[in-house]
Amino acid sequence: MPDRNRRVRRRDRHGRGMRGPLAPSHVPIAKSRGERFDDLVIEAVDRLKPRWGAQLASVEFAVEEVPPPSELVDGPSRLSSDPIPFGRAEPASGGHAAVVVYRRPLEARARDRDTLGTLVFDVVVEQVANLLGLTPETIDPGYDDRH
């Protein structure tokens, strides 16, 4: 039986403890950096859906923190000029194709949230183009203007 005379502690012995959330869950500040990045990827995919919805129906989009070590190839044999990839496209194997976007390299490259949104969109466009065997300019006609 619980002792009714015993006080329930809501904070630690110094009066500092979990007091509750800093912001209500429905405001943007309550989201973590990862959740905000996920939202940018979703927005990028949503921008492509009106034109490429049928081709993207069987594509899964994912976010990973960093590329796996196997993708961090350095040296003269590297075809890309950038040693750290921002994303990858995996052709369909067993049903669904996948586009993976790497969060940390993109956040390190971006100056602010607008730049990050543009970079995320460009990476999604490049990976979708790679997956479909098309040029990024075909996927997004404005791609050439940004590069």
N, C-alpha and C positions, 0 to 999 in steps of 0.2 A: 504494500500500500504506500502510495506517495505521501510524504510528509507535507501537510497543508501549511505548516508554519514556515517552511523553507522558501526562501525567495528564489525566483527564477532569474538566472543571469542572462542578460541580453547583451552585455559587453564584457570585455575582459576586466581584470581587476583594476586597471588604470583608467577605465572609462573610455578606452579607445577600442573599438572593434567594428565589426560589420554593422553599419547603421542602416544599410539598405542601398538600393541602386542610386547612382549619381544622377541618372536621367531616366525618364520613363522609356519603356522598351519600344515605343512607336516613333520616337524622334531619331533623326539620323545620327546624332552624336552617340547613341547607345550601341551602334554597330561597331564591330571590330574592324581592323584594317582588312582582314581576310574577307569578311562579309561584304565590305564596300567594294573590294576587288571583284568578288563573285558577281556583284550587281553590274559592274562595268562589262564583264564578259557577257552576261545575259543581255544587256543593252546592245552590245555589238552584234550578237546573234539576231536579236529582234530587228535590227536595222537591215539585215540581209534577208530575212524571211519573206518579205513581200515579193522579192524577185526570185529567190532561190529556195523557197520553202519546200518544194517537192524533192530537191536534191539533198536538203539538209534534214529531211524527216528521219532518216536512218543514221544520222551522225550524232554521237554523244559528245558533249563538250564538258571538259573537266579543267580544274585548276590544281596545279601542284606548286609547292613552295619553290623548289629549285630543280634544275635538270638532274637526272641521274648521272653518276660519274662516267658512265659509258658514253654519254653525249658530250663530255668535256674534253674533246680531242684538241690538242694544241700542236702547232708545228706547221711545216710547209705543206704537208699532205692535206691540210684542212682546206676545203673548197670555199667555205664562207669566210668573209672578211671579219666577222664577229666571232670571237672564240666562245662566247656564251650564248647558246640558243635561247630564244624567247618563247618558243613553242614547238610542237611537233604534230604531224598528222599521221595517223595510223590507218592504213587501208582496212576495209572490212575483212574480218576474219571471224567467221561464225555468226554473222548477222549484222553487227553494227560497226561502222567506222568510228574513229575517235579523233578529236582535236583537243590537244592539251596545251594550256597556256601556263607559263611559269611566272608566278607572282613576283618573287623577290628581284630577279634581274630587271623586270620592267619597272618596279618601284624605284630601284636604284638609278635607272636611266631618266626617269621623269622629274621635271622641276616642280610641277604642281598637279593638282587633280585633273585639270583640263588636258594637260600634256599626257598624263597617264591614260585618260580616256581615249585620246587619239592613238597612242601607242598600242593599247589593247585592241582597238578596232583594226588597226593595220595588221597586227599579228594574226587576228582571227581571219581577216581577208586573205593574207598570205597563206595560211594553213589550209583554208577552204580551197583556195586556188590550187595548191599543191595536191590536195586530196582529189579534186575533180579533174586535174590535168589541164587547167586553164591558167591564164595569166591573171595577176591581181587586178589589172586594169579592166579585165572582162567581168570579174566579180563585182568590183566597185569602180565605176567610171571616174570618181574623184580621187582615186588612189594616186594616179600620176601627178596630180596637182600638188599633193603633199610631199612628193619625193623629188 
